[in-house]
Structure formats: structure tokens, C-alpha cells
């Protein structure tokens, strides 16, 4: 079988620093220029209405939990008008005192997967200000806001108006606990626009949103398998390194009895639900080391009631310093032991700008490359290795160069594979996709074009073939890398 053929593609390196689609110069989603639009409406003394995502039923979409009567009673209001109806005399603000994981609670949209990722995002100020430009306010106001997301190799700037869906004078979407703070529902609206509608945010996995917030390395673990195969030590080490790198970490419980209904178990955990991992810590209890994981329920309540919960007497057996970690508020955040974490959660997802946490070396540099291609029936959709036409699949050549004098030791290759949705998120059909890595035999002649870019800790990573040489470590992810989806 030839290693290369007419379907072979070469490196298509996107988004050089400063070019359109980079972190510093995001592409204009729907060709809408935030600055130009705001200046225009300020000069005209009018408020912006987004004709590409208007305040109507199409933008809301078909919300499963709303019947026709309720949908007819959805009213789209700007923040100031909503506050007037709530008899709130305060002025609306964009963000007060910085962004926090405790700023918001889930509304009527089944998007706990998105909010779990958002909770994790608040831990990294650099990523937070990349996604949420903090120079926005209701001063010099024109009813227009913008947010940035990473989409398949490019950062995009998404413009929205500030009409928000309400019912009975309450936000139907995510709500801010500060009644006059609106960065979260506005961010949710921008992401809904990216997905196609609010309804297109119903159900998903946190890894999708983590990827769109970072453009970084993503991976997932099946916790029961990790635990049953005795890999708790490796999991703990990875979680510890990931938190040190300010990675976004989320997890999810399995559906109960095959149903995706969010039933509350006897231990306080919610079935088919996404949580964010906010910290890990090791404490000494009665002479033994205990590994603890801290989690946050995006509902803003409903916590674990097992060992090491907020009211557990086990906290009385640790040092005074460790007792300071005890959580005493019913805010949805709680601690649990690593073993209970593995027993009660099905998956954990991690996403980080930089892959260094995978091997513990937080200083090394990586090469970053992007390939784009497609599987086309009759031309480049060759199936798996057992198929006769396997060689017609898209092929990419990666040459791993090494300089043992400058960089001795093993090298690593990390690969990530993604499928681009062609239509609205909820209507996208996700296919089983995979990749195979083969070694080119010595003496085989190939046409090559080398174009690499060095990525360091303080640069945003782009999707996503990382290259640094010989030993191979692989991750394989799609936009839906698991059959599990998480509702409210």
C-alpha cells in the first residue's frame, strides 16, 4: 500500500499571530464588526438590533420544557427594561468585582454542560478576558456586546444585541446572582448564536464548550475504568498537574436507568448532570493521607451528602489549616474523596492551553500544526484498516526532527481530531472518526512541505497537532467524544 497518494494534504497552518482568526485578531462572525456597528448606532442615537439573531421564536428555538402556551409568553427585554419590571432601581452593569464561578445559576435552558465549563473558565483570568472582553459596559451604551470563541482553528468575535428571553419578568436563560449583572446571560446568548439557537444548547458535553473557550488540548477519562484498572495514582497526578496549569476540568454523572432525566440520588448527586472540578487537595486525617476533589454544581445548590460533605464530622479530624478548606455554604460546591469521585462520576474532561501538564514538564516548548481535510464518499472516505480502500483516506505527513544535543530525552506527539458541524448544532450528525499513525519505511520518496510554529506557555494554542518528536502519545476526540450527554 502506498504511503501517500493523490488525496494527501499538507500542513495548512492557520492563524499566524496578528492574522485574522488569531487570538489577537479574531475573525468577524457573520461579517459583523463590533466597533463599526457600535460607532454607527452611537452616532445615530439608536439601539442595535441583531437581524442575524433577532429577538424572536427562531432564536429561542424549540425548548423541550416549554409548551406552546409558555413560548407565546416569552418576552424579549433589554437589561434596563427587565430591571424596571422587577422594580429594581439599580443601573445594569456588565461585570461587578470580577468574574467568579459563584456569579450565576442555571436557568431554563438544559445547558449544564456549558455552565460547568464556564465555571472552570473563571479560574483563568487570561482566558476569561480573551472570551469575555471586560472593557464593555452600559456606559456609552448602544445595546450591542461581543464575545470571542475558538472555532475549529480560528478565534471568532460574535456580536449580539442585548435582548434577553424572559418569562414572568425573570430571565429564562442563565441568571446572575447579582440581579443587575449581565455578563453571563449575554455570554450565553453569544454562544447560543454560535450554536444556532438557545434550543441548540440543550444537551451536550462540557468538552465542547471547553474547546470553544480555549482552543487547547482536550482529553477525557472514563473514571470507572481508571479506578477498576488501578490507575488512581495516574489520575490523581494528572488532576494535580491540570489544576496547577489552570486547566478547565469538568465531570459528569451517568444517566440513571437509561433515562437522561435529572433525578437526585440518595447521596445528593444529580444523574446525567455535568459538574466542574474546582480544586484538588490532600489532607491528613487520623494519620492517613486523604485525597479530596472539590466540585461545583452549576445549579448553585444540591450538593453531595456523603463523606467529606460540608457538614461531615470528618473535617474535625484534620489540622486547623485544612479545616479552612471546609465549605459551609449551600452554594453547590463541595468536597468528596477521590475514590467516591471515581465511583459516582462516569467521565472527567480536561482542557488546557498547553499540553505540558500531561508529562509534568511545565517549561518545554511544543510545535503546533493544523491540518484541514474531509472524507468524501467515493473519493476520500476509505473506511477503517480492514477496508480495501483504506489508503484513499486523507493522509498527512509529520516529520519529527530531533536534536539530541540541545534537547536530549524522549519526545512526544499529541494528536486531536475534530469534526466540523455543517448545520445547527442540534441537527449535526456526528460520525465515528479516527486516525491511524504509521511509520514511513526508509527510502520511500514523498513530497513534503514543512511549516511549523513554536508555541510557548504565554501564546494561545490552536487546534491541534502538537509535535516534539519520537515517542507517540495519542488522544482522539470529536465534538462528541462520548455517548453521554448532560442536560440541566
N, C-alpha and C positions, 0 to 999 in steps of 0.2 A: 504493500500500500504506500503510495507516495505521501511524504510528509506535508507537502504543500501542493496546492492546485489553483485553479482559476478563481476560487472563492476566498483565497487567502487575503486577509486585510492586514494592514499595518497600523502602527501607532497613530491614533488621531488624538493628539494631546490638546485638550480644550482648556480655555480659561487661563492663559498666562496672566500673571499679576498685572492688574490695570486694564486688561481687555474686558470686553463685555461678557458678563457671566461670572467674573471673578468675585471674590468676597468684597473687593473694594469698588467694584463697578458692576453691580447686579444687572442682569437683563431686565427689560421692562415687560412685565407680564401683560398680555393683551395690548402691547404697544402703548400703555398708559404711563405718561411721565408725571410723577407725583409733583415735582417742583413746578413744572409748567402749568399743570392743572390748578394747583393751589394759587399760584400767582394770578391766573386768569380769573378765578372766582373771587379772589380778594379784590381785584380791580373792579369787577362788575358788582360787588356787594351782594353776591348771591351765594347760596349753599350748594355744594356739589351733590349731584345725584348720579350714581353709577349706573349708566344704561346697560353695561355688560353684566351687572349683577344687581338688578333692581329690587326694591323692597316689595316683593310680591310672592305669590304661592310657588312660582317656579324656583325662586331662590331658596325657599324653605324646603321644598321637595316633599316627598311622601313620608312623613314621620309616622312610624308604626304605632306609636302610643297616642296619636291624636285621631279622633274620629272626624267626620266631615263637619259636624257642628262646631267642634273646637277649632278646626282650621279656619272656619269662617270668622272666628272671634279673635284671631291673631291680629294684633295691631303693631305696625312698624313705627317706632318712635326714635327720635334722636335723644341722646342722653339728657339734655336740659329739659326737654318736654316730658320725658319719663319721670324725672325728679319732681317736676311741678305736679304731676298727677299723684305722686307719692307724698305730696305735702312736705317735701324736703327742700328747705330754704338754702342749702349749701350750693356752691357752684360745682359743676362737674370738673373732675380732674382726670388727667391721663394716668399718672402713676404717682403715688404718695410714698415717700420714705423708702424708695427702692422696691424691687420686686421680691416677693417671698413665696415659698410653697404654701403658706397659710393664707394667701390673699384671696383664694377663690374656692367655690364649691360647685359640684356638678349640677347642671340644670336638667332640662327635659330632653336633651339630645343624648343618645346612647353612645357617648364617646369617652368613656373612662380611659380607654387606651391612649387617647390624645392627651388627656389631662394628667395621666400618670407620667407621660413623657415630659409634659410641661413642668410638672413639679421638679423633675430631675434637672431640667434646663435652668431653673433659677439658681442652682448651685454654682454655675459658671458665669461670672459677670461678663467675660469676653464674648462667650457665645450668646448670652442674653441680649447684649446690646447689638450684636450682629443681626439677630432675628427681630428684635423689638427696638427700633430707633427711639432712644429716650429723649430726643430733642422735640418731641411732639407734645402739644398741649391744647387746651381750649382757649388759649390766648392767641390773638391773630387767627381767629377761627373761621374756617370755610367749609366745615362738615366733611373734611377729607383726611384720611390717615393712610399709612402704608406700613407693610411688614415684609420681611425677607425670609425666603425659604430656599433650601438646596434641592434642586430637582434634576436628577439624572445627569450630573456633571456640571451643572450651572447653578449659580445663585440667581434667583429671580425676585424682583421687587413687585409686590402685589398691592395695588391701590384699591381702597374701598371707600364708600361713604359710611356715615355713622348711624344709619337707620338700623335698629336692632329689633328682633321679633319679641313681642311681649304678649302676655295674656293676663287679664285682670290686674293690669298695672305692675306686673312682675316680669322680669326677663325670662323668656322661655329657654334661652341658651344658658351657658355658664354664667354664674353671678359672682360679683366681687363682694367680699365680706365687708369691705369699706363701701358703703352704699353710694358714694359719689366717685368711686374709682372705676375706670372703664378700660384699662389696657387689656384685661383678659377677654372680655366679650368681644372687643374689637379684633384682637388677635384670632380668636376662634372664627370670627366672620371671614377674615382674610384666608384662613386655612380652608374654610368651607367653600370659598370661591375657587381655590386651587383644586378641591375635590370635585366640584360641580354643583353642590348644594349642601345645605345643612344635613339633609337626609343621607347624603353620600358619606357622612361621617359616622353613620350608625354602624357599629361593629368594626373591629379591626384588631391589630396587634400593636403594642407600643413601639416595636422596632420600626414600623413605618414612619411614625412621627419623629422618633429619634434620628432617623436617617435624614429626614427633611429639615431638622433643626441643626444638624452638624455637618452632613456630607462626609462623615468619618467612618471608621472601621466599626462594623457591627457583627455581633456573634450571639448565638443562643445556646442554652444548655437545657437538656431535659433532666430535671432535678431528681426524679425517682431513679432514673438510670445511673446518674452520677453517684447517688447515695448507695444504691444496691451494689454497684461495682467497686465500692470502697474508695471513691475519688474525692471524699470530703476535703482532704488536705489540699488538693489541687484547686478545688472550688474556692476554698477559703483564701488561698493565696491570690487567686485571680480577682476575687471580690475586693480584697485589701488593696491590691495594686490599682484596680479600677477606680476605687474611691479616692486614692491618693492622686490619681490623674484627673479627678473631677469628671469621670466618665458618667454618662447617663445610664442608670441601671433601673430596669423595671422587671416586674414579675407578674405571673398570672395564675389564678387557681383554675382547676379543671371544671368543666360542666358537671352538674350533678344528675345522675341518671339519664344522661344523654340530652338533657334539656339545657338551653342557654339562659334560662330564667335565673335572675339573681337572687337565689334563696340564701338566707343567712343560716349557716351551720351552727351547731350547738357550741362550737368553740369561738363564735363571733366572726369568723371569716365568711366572705361572700363568695358564692360559687360563680364560675365563669366571669371573673372580675379581674381587672388589672390594678396593680399597686405599683408604687415607686419605692425603690430601695434608697434610703436617705443616709445611711451610715452603717458601718460595722465596727464592732469593738470587742475586745477580750477583757473579761473581768475575772477576778479570783473570788471564788465562793467556797467557803469551808475547806480551804486548802487545795482546791482544784481549779484549773483554768476553764472558763466557760466562754464559748464564742457566741456572740449575740449579733443579730441583724435587726436594724431599725427600718420599719416600713411605714408608708403613708397611704391611707385610703383616700382617693380623690373625692369621695362623698363628703369628707370633712367630719366624719364620725364613724360609728360602727367599727369597733376595734377587737382585736384578738383578746380572748379572756383566759388563755392557757398560761403556762409557765412564763414568768418574766413580764406579764402584763403590767399595766400602770399601777394596779393595786396589789400586786403579788408580794407576799411576805418574803420572798427570796431576796428582794432588794435590801432587807435588813441584815443580810449575811455578807454584804460586800463592804469594801472600805468606804469611808466618808466621801472620798473623791469620786468613786464610782457611783455612789448614791446620787451624785449631782446629775447623772445621766437619766435618772428616773423621770418619766413623763407623767404629769399629774393632771393634764387637761384632756377632756374628751374632744380632741381635735382631729381624730383619725390617725394619729401617729402612735406607734407602739414598738416595743422590742419583742423579739422571740429568739429562742435558741436555734442555732444552725441546724441541728437535727430535726427540730419541729418545722423549720423553714423548708427543708427538703421533703419532709413527709406531707406537708399540706399545700405546697405550691407545685404546679406542673412544669412551668418554664421560667427561666430568667433570661433577660436580654440585656446586652451591654452595647453601648455605642460611644466611641471616643474619637476625638480629632486625630489622635496619634496612636499607632498600634504598639508602642513600646511597652505598655503595661503587660502585654502577653508574655514577655520573657524577662521582665524585671529591669531591663536596661533603659532608663528614662532619659538617656542623653544621646543615643545613637541617631543617625540620620537615615532616612529611607528615600528611595527613588519612587516617584509616583507617575503612573501612566494610565491612560484611559483608552479603551477600545470601544468602538460602537459597531454593531453589526445586526444582522437579522436572520431568522430562519424563514425561508420562503419555500412553500410547497413546490416540489418539482425541480428545485434548483439548489437550495442550501439547507433543507430540513432532512438530514440524513438519518435521524434516529440515534439509538444508542449503539454501543460497540458490537452488539450482536447482529446489527443490520448490515446488509450488503453495501448500502450507500452511506455508511458511516463517514467515509472520507470526504463526502461532499459538504459536511458541516463547516461553518466558518472556522478558520484556523488563524492563529496569531503566534508570531514568533517572539519569544522573550529570550534575550541573551543576557546571562548573568555573568557580569565581569567581576573579577576579584583581584585585589592587590593585597596579598598576604603580608607584605612588608608594612603597609600602612594600617590595614585592618585584619589582623590575624583572627582566626577562630571561625566557627560556623556562621553561615549566613541563612537568612530566612526569606521566604517568598509567601506573601499573603494575597489571596485572590478572592474577589467578591463578584457575584453575578446577579444582575437585576433585570427585571422585565419592565418595560415602559408601558403604562396603560394607554390605550388609544382613545378611550371614551371616558365617560364619567366613572369615578372610582367604583361605585357600587355595581356598575354594569361590566366592568373589566373581567374578562375570563383569564384566569391565571393558569398557565400551563406548567407541567413539571419540566423544569430546565436544569441542566447540569453541565459540568465541564470535565474534560479528561486532560491530564498533563502527561505528555510523552517526551522522551529524550530523543533528540535528533541524532541519528547514527553518525559517527565520524565519516567525513568525506562526502556527505550529502550537500549538494550545492543548492543554496537558497538565495533569493533576492531579499536583501534586508535594508531597512531604513531605521536608524537609531535616533531617537529623540526623547531624552529623559529630562526630568526636572527634579532638583533636590528639594525635599520638604523638611522643614525643621519644626521644632515644637511651637514656635510662635507664628506659623503660617497655617491657614485653613487647608485641610486635606480634601482632595477631590476624588470622586469615585473612579475606580478603586482597584488598581492593581499595584500593590506595593512590592518593591523589588530590592533586594540587597545581597543575594547570592545563594549558595549551594543547597543547603537543606530546605526541604519544602514543607510548609505548614499551610493547610488549606481551610478556608471557610466557604461555604456555598449557601448563599441566601438569595431569596427572591423577595418581591414586595410582600408576599405572604409566604414566609418560610415555615409556617406551621399550619396545621389544620384547625388549630384552636383560634377562636375569635372571642373578643371580650366586649360585652355590652355595657350596661350602665356602670 
